[in-house]
Amino acid sequence: MTRGSRLAVVGAGIAGLACACTLRDAGARVVVFEREPCPGGRAATLIDGAGPYDHGAQYFTAGDARFIAALKRWQSAGIVQRWSGRILAFEDGSMRDKTDSAERFVGVPGMRRLGVRMAEGLDVRYSTPVARLRRAADGWHLHGEGQEEGSLGPFDAVLLAVPSPVAASLLAGLTSLAEVAASVNWDPCWAATMALAQRSGAGFDGAFVNDDPILGWVALDSAKPRRGQVDGVAERWVLHARPQWSQRYGELHQQDVAHWLVRSLAARLRRNLAPLQARAFRWPHATPVNPLPQPFLWDEGRRLGTAGDWCGGPRIEGAYLSGLSLAEAVLR
Ligand SMILES: Cc1cc2nc3c(=O)[nH]c(=O)nc-3n(C[C@H](O)[C@H](O)[C@H](O)COP(=O)(O)OP(=O)(O)OC[C@H]3O[C@@H](n4cnc5c(N)ncnc54)[C@H](O)[C@@H]3O)c2cc1C
């Protein structure tokens, strides 16, 4: 890549933003295209009348020195704090304390803040889903859904930081990377948000629920650091269904999903929960089941690449390192 190269990154999740920031810092002209109206992808925060909820990624951990460096920068900027809440694991009818099993961090005032911070100073085109890539004499052109006339481009390279089914569909017929991307399978996840007027008295801040047919994870989201408070709302919870249940009941109505998740938590706490409101949200591509061992895919000849948590590791740290590694490969 030469200084001033024009590069397109598709997807403003953690992987795409890590990739775009690294390329921009090396002197490339980078444009990021994002389907949604905001950055962050699955590191998301949903805000409603009861306040903010992290309905996707719950927290992150850091092991690799390159990601620890990013974490330190985010801590200095005041957009990440350690979450030292009490974390339990429910297993075979018993309860284990997992609070000290990892050092957990969250974005403040919500997980979405990571993406918002990373997108600062980047040229990000929001609400711009990319549906097709086309190679022309002057380089790559990007098209939206049903947009045959007019395109975005030209670009010297296109880097896809989207879930693998989207990448496979965009790359089909253009590079053999499409088949590699298509080999990754995903679990969906039904998530519910719940606001309570009274304290639940749960006695924990987060829990892995390993012995329930419906629930997989629950978090007292309002107890995370620096979450906003709303009058009349004592607690805000996020409830995640197990992958198998989310798969099996993919077609269930959102209200029914919320009902079943709240009911399962009430049974677990042995309390009658009467939510002020409870809503469900479906992540169709929540977790890659068989992520690739390599941290990115790069077709040097075609100048097409992919990054994301399905390359390397299904977590925020994996997504970040994947985006960074792809950018480094493009720069070599
Ligand atoms: C319910 C749930 C709980 C999780 N819990 C944790 C956790 O506790 N800890 C942890 O570390 N990780 C957790 N994760 C995983 C973590 O969120 C992901 O690993 C990470 O955020 C993935 O980042 P990414 O950039 O690879 O992908 P994404 O975040 O999916 O970003 C991809 C982006 O591409 C955009 N996009 C898609 N298609 C197009 C298109 N055609 N055109 C333009 N843009 C497009 C999307 O809108 C999105 O913004 C969780 C995920 C979920 C869903």
The ligand as a MOL file (V3000), in Angstrom:
LIG
                    3D

  0  0  0     0  0            999 V3000
M  V30 BEGIN CTAB
M  V30 COUNTS 53 58 0 0 0
M  V30 BEGIN ATOM
M  V30 1 C -25.3670 -11.2290 23.0700 0
M  V30 2 C -23.8700 -11.0760 22.9560 0
M  V30 3 C -23.0750 -11.1110 24.0920 0
M  V30 4 C -21.6780 -10.9510 23.9860 0
M  V30 5 N -20.9190 -10.9170 25.1200 0
M  V30 6 C -19.5930 -10.6430 25.0220 0
M  V30 7 C -18.8090 -10.4320 26.1890 0
M  V30 8 O -19.3270 -10.4370 27.3070 0
M  V30 9 N -17.4740 -10.1920 26.0320 0
M  V30 10 C -16.8870 -10.0980 24.7980 0
M  V30 11 O -15.6730 -9.8360 24.7030 0
M  V30 12 N -17.6190 -10.2710 23.6740 0
M  V30 13 C -18.9530 -10.5320 23.7660 0
M  V30 14 N -19.7030 -10.6750 22.6430 0
M  V30 15 C -19.0240 -10.7060 21.3560 0
M  V30 16 C -18.5900 -9.3080 20.8770 0
M  V30 17 O -19.6840 -8.4460 20.8980 0
M  V30 18 C -18.0530 -9.4780 19.4660 0
M  V30 19 O -17.0200 -10.4470 19.4590 0
M  V30 20 C -17.4920 -8.1890 18.8470 0
M  V30 21 O -18.2430 -7.0600 19.2100 0
M  V30 22 C -17.4700 -8.4000 17.3310 0
M  V30 23 O -16.9840 -7.2470 16.6770 0
M  V30 24 P -16.8740 -7.2680 15.0870 0
M  V30 25 O -16.3730 -5.9290 14.6940 0
M  V30 26 O -16.1020 -8.4680 14.6520 0
M  V30 27 O -18.3550 -7.5230 14.5420 0
M  V30 28 P -19.6810 -6.6690 14.7320 0
M  V30 29 O -19.7070 -6.0330 16.0670 0
M  V30 30 O -20.7930 -7.5870 14.3660 0
M  V30 31 O -19.5540 -5.5080 13.6490 0
M  V30 32 C -19.9130 -5.6920 12.3010 0
M  V30 33 C -20.5170 -4.3930 11.7900 0
M  V30 34 O -20.8100 -4.5500 10.4080 0
M  V30 35 C -22.0350 -3.9160 10.1240 0
M  V30 36 N -22.5770 -4.5120 8.9100 0
M  V30 37 C -23.1000 -5.7560 8.7400 0
M  V30 38 N -23.4470 -5.9440 7.4630 0
M  V30 39 C -23.1470 -4.7990 6.7910 0
M  V30 40 C -23.2670 -4.3820 5.4370 0
M  V30 41 N -23.7870 -5.1870 4.4970 0
M  V30 42 N -22.8480 -3.1350 5.0950 0
M  V30 43 C -22.3230 -2.3000 6.0460 0
M  V30 44 N -22.1960 -2.6480 7.3500 0
M  V30 45 C -22.5880 -3.8860 7.7130 0
M  V30 46 C -22.8650 -4.1960 11.3680 0
M  V30 47 O -23.9560 -3.2920 11.4800 0
M  V30 48 C -21.8320 -4.0310 12.4740 0
M  V30 49 O -21.7660 -2.7090 12.9460 0
M  V30 50 C -21.0820 -10.7990 22.7140 0
M  V30 51 C -21.9070 -10.7330 21.5740 0
M  V30 52 C -23.2880 -10.8490 21.6970 0
M  V30 53 C -24.1420 -10.7320 20.4640 0
M  V30 END ATOM
M  V30 BEGIN BOND
M  V30 1 1 1 2
M  V30 2 1 2 3
M  V30 3 2 2 52
M  V30 4 2 3 4
M  V30 5 1 4 5
M  V30 6 1 4 50
M  V30 7 2 5 6
M  V30 8 1 6 7
M  V30 9 1 6 13
M  V30 10 2 7 8
M  V30 11 1 7 9
M  V30 12 1 9 10
M  V30 13 2 10 11
M  V30 14 1 10 12
M  V30 15 2 12 13
M  V30 16 1 13 14
M  V30 17 1 14 15
M  V30 18 1 14 50
M  V30 19 1 15 16
M  V30 20 1 16 17
M  V30 21 1 16 18
M  V30 22 1 18 19
M  V30 23 1 18 20
M  V30 24 1 20 21
M  V30 25 1 20 22
M  V30 26 1 22 23
M  V30 27 1 23 24
M  V30 28 2 24 25
M  V30 29 1 24 26
M  V30 30 1 24 27
M  V30 31 1 27 28
M  V30 32 2 28 29
M  V30 33 1 28 30
M  V30 34 1 28 31
M  V30 35 1 31 32
M  V30 36 1 32 33
M  V30 37 1 33 34
M  V30 38 1 33 48
M  V30 39 1 34 35
M  V30 40 1 35 36
M  V30 41 1 35 46
M  V30 42 1 36 37
M  V30 43 1 36 45
M  V30 44 2 37 38
M  V30 45 1 38 39
M  V30 46 1 39 40
M  V30 47 2 39 45
M  V30 48 1 40 41
M  V30 49 2 40 42
M  V30 50 1 42 43
M  V30 51 2 43 44
M  V30 52 1 44 45
M  V30 53 1 46 47
M  V30 54 1 46 48
M  V30 55 1 48 49
M  V30 56 2 50 51
M  V30 57 1 51 52
M  V30 58 1 52 53
M  V30 END BOND
M  V30 END CTAB
M  END
